[in-house]
Amino acid sequence: MSIGKKSIVKNIVKESKSTTSQAINLIDSFLSLVITKSQAKKNVKLSGFGTFSFKKTPKRVGRNPKTLDSYIIPELNKLNFKPSQKLKEKLN
């Protein structure tokens, strides 16, 4: 099951009795903080929740399955999340 930004905003509005625009601003601020700190090669660690960090994926050969043409997929930064032990215990 995946959860989207809209459903997170709805839950924040319902639980905190705030407005939708305030909840959207909260989520956007959080995500921009995680991205800017992670890009600065710093891990963003939230105690009791987990750690956000960037991981480099190596360049590799990709293939179009329809035409079988090969191409190079460049090296990319991927946002990685590692849940804390407390979060794992709550989920299981």
Backbone as ProteinMPNN parsed JSONL, in Angstrom:
{"seq_chain_A": "MSIGKKSIVKNIVKESKSTTSQAINLIDSFLSLVITKSQAKKNVKLSGFGTFSFKKTPKRVGRNPKTLDSYIIPELNKLNFKPSQKLKEKLN", "coords_chain_A": {"N_chain_A": [[0.837, -1.17, 0.0], [0.623, 2.137, -0.901], [1.063, 5.511, 0.12], [-0.083, 8.726, -0.504], [0.757, 12.24, -0.98], [-1.545, 13.812, -0.751], [-3.232, 12.276, 0.904], [-1.733, 12.254, 3.247], [-1.819, 14.967, 3.898], [-4.597, 15.23, 4.333], [-4.888, 13.61, 6.625], [-3.319, 15.035, 8.472], [-4.767, 17.422, 8.654], [-7.155, 16.448, 9.724], [-6.328, 15.322, 12.199], [-4.998, 17.432, 13.548], [-6.594, 19.636, 13.435], [-6.017, 21.781, 11.773], [-5.713, 24.011, 8.902], [-6.038, 23.131, 5.401], [-4.159, 24.399, 3.743], [-2.184, 25.069, 5.593], [-1.317, 22.526, 6.337], [-0.315, 21.591, 3.898], [1.805, 23.391, 3.538], [3.373, 22.613, 5.723], [4.125, 19.95, 5.042], [5.491, 20.441, 2.6], [7.588, 22.08, 3.523], [8.923, 20.301, 5.221], [9.75, 18.299, 3.388], [11.423, 19.816, 1.674], [13.409, 20.538, 3.474], [14.514, 18.022, 4.127], [15.512, 17.266, 1.611], [17.361, 19.368, 0.959], [19.214, 19.236, 3.083], [20.083, 16.601, 2.839], [21.267, 16.662, 0.317], [23.47, 18.143, 0.869], [25.241, 16.332, 1.706], [24.73, 15.473, 4.236], [23.234, 13.437, 6.636], [19.789, 13.241, 7.373], [18.469, 12.82, 10.345], [15.829, 11.604, 12.138], [14.855, 11.191, 15.281], [13.509, 8.223, 16.534], [12.081, 7.829, 14.229], [13.52, 7.651, 11.664], [16.215, 7.686, 9.185], [17.132, 9.858, 6.585], [18.902, 9.863, 3.54], [21.145, 10.468, 0.754], [21.91, 8.327, -1.938], [24.216, 7.257, -4.309], [23.534, 5.999, -7.5], [25.128, 3.775, -9.675], [26.293, 4.399, -13.083], [24.737, 2.724, -15.786], [23.881, 0.217, -18.257], [20.993, 0.535, -20.138], [18.026, -0.865, -21.663], [15.728, -0.688, -24.282], [12.848, -2.48, -24.259], [11.106, -2.895, -26.355], [12.293, -2.081, -28.835], [14.81, -3.034, -28.521], [17.014, -1.376, -28.376], [20.05, -0.173, -27.013], [21.159, 1.934, -24.346], [22.889, 4.367, -22.326], [22.329, 4.75, -18.907], [22.662, 7.456, -16.869], [24.747, 8.211, -13.944], [22.977, 8.62, -10.921], [21.451, 10.436, -8.192], [19.824, 9.033, -5.455], [17.178, 9.214, -3.189], [17.3, 7.876, -0.026], [15.773, 5.98, 2.56], [16.021, 4.925, 5.852], [14.395, 3.143, 8.216], [13.909, 3.658, 11.771], [14.648, 1.573, 14.648], [12.547, 1.675, 16.486], [10.373, 2.455, 14.864], [10.239, 0.253, 13.157], [9.488, -1.707, 14.996], [6.923, -0.804, 15.692], [5.594, -1.124, 13.282], [5.648, -3.846, 12.851]], "CA_chain_A": [[0.0, 0.0, 0.0], [1.366, 3.389, -0.921], [0.31, 6.651, 0.643], [0.282, 9.924, -1.252], [0.837, 13.52, -0.285], [-2.904, 14.269, -0.441], [-3.762, 11.555, 2.063], [-0.995, 12.737, 4.413], [-2.386, 16.283, 4.212], [-5.926, 15.007, 4.913], [-4.712, 13.097, 7.98], [-2.826, 16.128, 9.314], [-5.892, 18.334, 8.871], [-8.112, 15.771, 10.6], [-5.769, 15.108, 13.529], [-4.526, 18.644, 14.22], [-7.594, 20.701, 13.275], [-5.434, 22.907, 11.041], [-6.266, 24.161, 7.561], [-5.365, 22.371, 4.356], [-2.982, 25.141, 3.283], [-1.149, 24.931, 6.625], [-0.79, 21.168, 6.249], [0.494, 21.518, 2.677], [3.044, 24.116, 3.837], [4.154, 21.783, 6.635], [4.713, 18.843, 4.28], [6.47, 20.994, 1.655], [8.756, 22.528, 4.287], [9.628, 19.104, 5.673], [10.416, 17.655, 2.25], [12.528, 20.654, 1.201], [14.474, 20.422, 4.47], [15.156, 16.721, 3.949], [16.259, 17.252, 0.35], [18.518, 20.27, 0.999], [20.216, 18.716, 4.027], [20.637, 15.368, 2.298], [22.141, 16.995, -0.805], [24.703, 18.688, 1.428], [25.96, 15.145, 2.174], [24.432, 15.244, 5.64], [22.063, 12.611, 6.85], [18.736, 13.852, 8.174], [18.072, 11.769, 11.271], [14.701, 11.936, 12.996], [14.863, 10.219, 16.358], [12.285, 7.453, 16.645], [11.432, 7.691, 12.929], [14.453, 7.071, 10.713], [17.265, 8.511, 8.603], [17.09, 10.123, 5.152], [20.214, 10.141, 2.971], [21.241, 10.237, -0.684], [22.777, 7.227, -2.352], [24.503, 7.343, -5.741], [23.39, 4.779, -8.286], [26.142, 3.812, -10.733], [25.759, 4.415, -14.451], [24.537, 1.359, -16.255], [23.316, 0.077, -19.59], [19.565, 0.276, -20.179], [17.611, -1.417, -22.935], [14.326, -0.541, -24.624], [12.411, -3.85, -24.558], [10.36, -2.968, -27.614], [13.187, -1.968, -29.989], [16.083, -3.642, -28.111], [18.101, -0.404, -28.447], [20.758, 0.022, -25.748], [21.572, 3.299, -24.034], [23.531, 4.496, -21.019], [21.601, 5.473, -17.873], [23.731, 8.13, -16.129], [24.8, 8.113, -12.487], [21.929, 9.437, -10.332], [21.301, 10.455, -6.741], [18.566, 8.443, -5.05], [16.884, 9.469, -1.793], [17.196, 6.613, 0.677], [15.221, 6.086, 3.904], [16.241, 3.763, 6.712], [13.56, 3.334, 9.393], [14.532, 3.376, 13.058], [14.211, 0.325, 15.272], [11.236, 1.932, 17.09], [9.39, 2.435, 13.785], [10.122, -1.141, 12.722], [8.724, -2.444, 16.016], [5.526, -0.385, 15.6], [5.025, -1.652, 12.047], [5.547, -5.319, 12.892]], "C_chain_A": [[0.885, 1.237, 0.0], [0.452, 4.51, -0.441], [0.82, 7.9, -0.059], [0.277, 11.171, -0.385], [-0.554, 14.021, 0.117], [-3.47, 13.574, 0.791], [-3.027, 11.943, 3.343], [-1.56, 14.076, 4.857], [-3.758, 16.123, 4.866], [-5.824, 14.517, 6.355], [-4.218, 14.178, 8.932], [-3.958, 17.087, 9.646], [-6.879, 17.723, 9.872], [-7.601, 15.669, 12.039], [-5.446, 16.399, 14.267], [-5.496, 19.808, 14.132], [-6.999, 21.955, 12.645], [-6.064, 22.972, 9.65], [-5.455, 23.338, 6.563], [-4.106, 23.081, 3.884], [-1.853, 25.066, 4.306], [-0.51, 23.547, 6.561], [0.094, 20.999, 5.015], [1.831, 22.226, 2.896], [3.949, 23.297, 4.751], [4.858, 20.663, 5.883], [5.78, 19.346, 3.312], [7.738, 21.451, 2.364], [9.587, 21.341, 4.748], [10.406, 18.459, 4.526], [11.582, 18.487, 1.719], [13.692, 20.612, 2.177], [15.231, 19.114, 4.295], [16.023, 16.717, 2.703], [17.49, 18.144, 0.424], [19.595, 19.768, 1.945], [20.859, 17.447, 3.496], [21.577, 15.647, 1.136], [23.459, 17.568, -0.321], [25.552, 17.576, 2.048], [25.811, 14.94, 3.679], [23.205, 14.355, 5.708], [21.059, 13.389, 7.683], [18.173, 12.739, 9.034], [16.96, 12.287, 12.163], [14.585, 10.836, 14.044], [13.505, 9.537, 16.479], [11.567, 7.243, 15.321], [12.359, 7.041, 11.917], [15.44, 8.088, 10.187], [17.069, 8.624, 7.092], [18.506, 10.423, 4.689], [20.148, 9.919, 1.47], [22.229, 9.116, -0.948], [22.985, 7.356, -3.853], [24.276, 5.986, -6.393], [24.41, 4.844, -9.418], [25.509, 3.893, -12.112], [25.721, 2.985, -14.953], [23.917, 1.367, -17.65], [21.826, -0.248, -19.453], [19.181, -0.217, -21.557], [16.118, -1.19, -23.11], [13.812, -1.926, -25.012], [11.675, -3.986, -25.889], [11.291, -2.982, -28.825], [14.533, -2.638, -29.763], [17.27, -2.7, -28.282], [18.715, -0.246, -27.057], [21.12, 1.489, -25.577], [22.156, 3.321, -22.627], [22.615, 5.297, -20.096], [22.661, 6.125, -16.988], [23.644, 7.878, -14.623], [23.78, 9.08, -11.889], [22.001, 9.403, -8.814], [19.908, 9.955, -6.397], [18.365, 8.724, -3.565], [16.582, 8.144, -1.111], [16.637, 6.858, 2.077], [15.471, 4.792, 4.645], [15.429, 3.967, 7.973], [14.309, 2.985, 10.675], [13.984, 2.073, 13.615], [12.827, 0.498, 15.902], [10.13, 1.881, 16.038], [9.166, 1.018, 13.278], [9.277, -1.937, 13.708], [7.238, -2.079, 15.956], [4.853, -0.975, 14.371], [4.816, -3.154, 12.096], [4.826, -5.796, 14.093]], "O_chain_A": [[1.795, 1.356, 0.82], [-0.769, 4.448, -0.584], [2.028, 8.098, -0.188], [-0.145, 11.157, 0.771], [-0.724, 14.588, 1.197], [-4.113, 14.209, 1.626], [-3.63, 11.959, 4.415], [-1.759, 14.304, 6.05], [-4.055, 16.804, 5.847], [-6.588, 14.957, 7.214], [-4.654, 14.232, 10.082], [-4.095, 17.517, 10.791], [-7.375, 18.415, 10.762], [-8.353, 15.902, 12.986], [-5.6, 16.464, 15.487], [-5.239, 20.867, 14.704], [-7.429, 23.068, 12.949], [-6.848, 22.102, 9.27], [-4.338, 22.908, 6.848], [-3.086, 22.433, 3.647], [-0.684, 25.006, 3.927], [0.704, 23.414, 6.714], [1.132, 20.34, 5.078], [2.875, 21.719, 2.487], [5.167, 23.289, 4.569], [6.057, 20.45, 6.066], [6.852, 18.751, 3.209], [8.842, 21.235, 1.863], [10.816, 21.371, 4.673], [11.578, 18.115, 4.679], [12.618, 17.932, 1.353], [14.848, 20.648, 1.756], [16.461, 19.103, 4.313], [17.148, 16.218, 2.731], [18.567, 17.729, -0.004], [20.781, 19.868, 1.631], [22.057, 17.236, 3.684], [22.581, 14.952, 0.975], [24.465, 17.487, -1.027], [26.47, 17.847, 2.822], [26.657, 14.314, 4.317], [22.262, 14.509, 4.932], [21.441, 14.117, 8.6], [17.495, 11.836, 8.545], [17.126, 13.287, 12.861], [14.258, 9.693, 13.727], [12.471, 10.204, 16.521], [10.548, 6.553, 15.278], [12.03, 5.992, 11.363], [15.504, 9.216, 10.676], [16.865, 7.622, 6.406], [19.236, 11.152, 5.359], [19.23, 9.274, 0.964], [23.245, 8.982, -0.267], [22.02, 7.546, -4.594], [24.757, 4.96, -5.911], [24.538, 5.886, -10.061], [24.354, 3.514, -12.303], [26.556, 2.154, -14.596], [23.487, 2.408, -18.146], [21.446, -1.182, -18.747], [19.921, -0.014, -22.519], [15.331, -1.463, -22.203], [14.285, -2.499, -25.994], [11.63, -5.068, -26.473], [11.113, -3.789, -29.737], [15.313, -2.796, -30.701], [18.413, -3.155, -28.33], [18.003, -0.193, -26.054], [21.358, 2.196, -26.556], [21.939, 2.401, -21.838], [22.173, 6.391, -20.45], [23.485, 5.418, -16.407], [22.632, 7.407, -14.104], [23.718, 10.238, -12.301], [22.541, 8.467, -8.224], [18.922, 10.403, -6.983], [19.274, 8.501, -2.765], [15.722, 7.385, -1.556], [16.994, 7.849, 2.715], [15.178, 3.705, 4.147], [15.73, 4.877, 8.745], [15.21, 2.146, 10.681], [12.991, 1.537, 13.124], [12.015, -0.426, 15.861], [9.063, 1.322, 16.292], [8.033, 0.626, 13.0], [8.444, -2.748, 13.303], [6.383, -2.943, 16.147], [3.665, -1.294, 14.412], [3.906, -3.678, 11.454], [4.658, -7.002, 14.273]]}, "name": "protein", "num_of_chains": 1, "seq": "MSIGKKSIVKNIVKESKSTTSQAINLIDSFLSLVITKSQAKKNVKLSGFGTFSFKKTPKRVGRNPKTLDSYIIPELNKLNFKPSQKLKEKLN"}
